[in-house]
Structure formats: structure tokens, C-alpha cells
Amino acid sequence: MLEALSFSLKNILLPGVSALIVGFLCNLVRLYIRSIKDQRLRELLERLVNAAEQIYGPDEGPAKYEYVVRQAQQRGHWATRPDIEAAVYHMNSEKGEL
């Protein structure tokens, strides 16, 4: 009787715990990959915002915004307005314009 109980615990408990561990590790990997993608998008947007500033100058906000959106899309990224505004804020803070 004890052997049967031990055998069934091994067959139930071990796979269940293993599945939980694998699920947890997959979630960690997914979060890590998302953070890498987010960092790459931030870096791309910062470069595009700086380029737009060089191309259009200080007073052409809508044209610069369209340029950044279009260039990001051509590179396979979908940038939201808050993402672009954050890149502009970062650029302005580096220049000391805040």
C-alpha cells in the first residue's frame, strides 16, 4: 500500500511541480524579451527624434512627429504618441531645455 501511494505521488506531484517551474521560467524569459524590445524601441525613437530635430529644426513639431512615426514604421515598429513624447522629453532633458 505504501509503495502504491509513493508511486502515485511521484507520478502526480513530480510532473505538476515540473510544469509549474517550466511555466514560471517561460514567463521570466517572455518578460526579459519584452524588456529588450522596449529598450531597443526607446533607443530607436531617441535616434529618430534627434534626426527629426536636425532635419526640420525647432518649430516643425507635426512634421517631426510624422517623420518619426513613418521612419519607425519602415523599421517594423509601431510607436505611440507617449513613446515619442518620452523620447522628446529625454532629448530636451539632455540638452538642458527643461
C-alpha positions as CSV (number, residue, x, y, z in Angstrom):
1,M,0.0,0.0,0.0
2,L,2.8,2.4,0.9
3,E,4.6,1.7,-2.4
4,A,1.4,2.4,-4.4
5,L,1.0,5.7,-2.6
6,S,4.6,6.6,-3.1
7,F,4.4,5.7,-6.8
8,S,1.2,7.7,-7.4
9,L,2.7,10.8,-5.6
10,K,5.8,10.6,-7.8
11,N,3.6,10.3,-10.9
12,I,1.4,13.2,-9.9
13,L,3.5,15.5,-7.8
14,L,6.7,15.5,-9.9
15,P,5.1,16.4,-13.3
16,G,2.9,19.0,-11.6
17,V,5.8,20.7,-9.9
18,S,7.8,20.5,-13.1
19,A,5.1,22.1,-15.1
20,L,4.9,25.0,-12.6
21,I,8.6,25.5,-12.7
22,V,8.6,25.5,-16.6
23,G,5.7,27.9,-16.7
24,F,7.5,30.3,-14.3
25,L,10.7,30.1,-16.3
26,C,8.8,30.7,-19.6
27,N,7.2,33.8,-18.1
28,L,10.6,35.2,-16.9
29,V,12.0,34.7,-20.4
30,R,9.0,36.4,-22.0
31,L,9.4,39.4,-19.7
32,Y,13.1,39.6,-20.4
33,I,12.5,39.5,-24.2
34,R,9.8,42.3,-23.8
35,S,12.2,44.5,-21.9
36,I,14.9,44.1,-24.6
37,K,12.3,45.0,-27.3
38,D,11.2,48.0,-25.2
39,Q,14.8,49.2,-24.8
40,R,15.5,48.8,-28.5
41,L,12.4,50.8,-29.3
42,R,13.4,53.6,-26.9
43,E,16.8,53.8,-28.4
44,L,15.4,53.9,-32.0
45,L,12.9,56.6,-31.1
46,E,15.6,58.7,-29.4
47,R,17.7,58.5,-32.6
48,L,14.7,59.3,-34.8
49,V,13.7,62.3,-32.7
50,N,17.3,63.6,-32.8
51,A,17.3,63.1,-36.6
52,A,14.0,64.9,-37.0
53,E,15.3,67.8,-34.9
54,Q,18.3,68.1,-37.2
55,I,16.2,67.8,-40.4
56,Y,13.2,70.1,-39.5
57,G,14.6,72.4,-36.9
58,P,12.9,73.6,-33.7
59,D,9.5,74.8,-34.9
60,E,8.1,72.0,-37.0
61,G,6.5,69.7,-34.4
62,P,3.9,68.0,-36.6
63,A,6.4,67.3,-39.4
64,K,8.9,65.9,-36.9
65,Y,6.2,63.7,-35.4
66,E,5.2,62.3,-38.8
67,Y,8.8,61.7,-39.7
68,V,9.4,59.7,-36.5
69,V,6.2,57.7,-37.0
70,R,7.0,57.0,-40.6
71,Q,10.6,56.0,-40.0
72,A,9.7,53.7,-37.1
73,Q,7.0,52.0,-39.2
74,Q,9.5,51.5,-42.0
75,R,11.7,49.7,-39.5
76,G,8.8,47.5,-38.3
77,H,8.0,49.3,-35.1
78,W,4.7,50.9,-34.0
79,A,5.4,53.9,-31.9
80,T,2.7,55.5,-29.8
81,R,2.5,59.3,-29.1
82,P,3.6,58.7,-25.4
83,D,6.6,56.8,-26.6
84,I,7.6,59.6,-28.9
85,E,6.9,62.3,-26.3
86,A,9.1,60.4,-23.9
87,A,11.9,60.4,-26.4
88,V,11.5,64.2,-27.0
89,Y,11.5,64.7,-23.2
90,H,14.7,62.7,-22.9
91,M,16.3,64.7,-25.7
92,N,15.3,68.0,-24.2
93,S,16.5,67.0,-20.7
94,E,19.9,66.1,-22.2
95,K,20.1,69.5,-23.8
96,G,19.1,71.2,-20.6
97,E,15.9,72.7,-22.1
98,L,13.6,71.6,-19.4
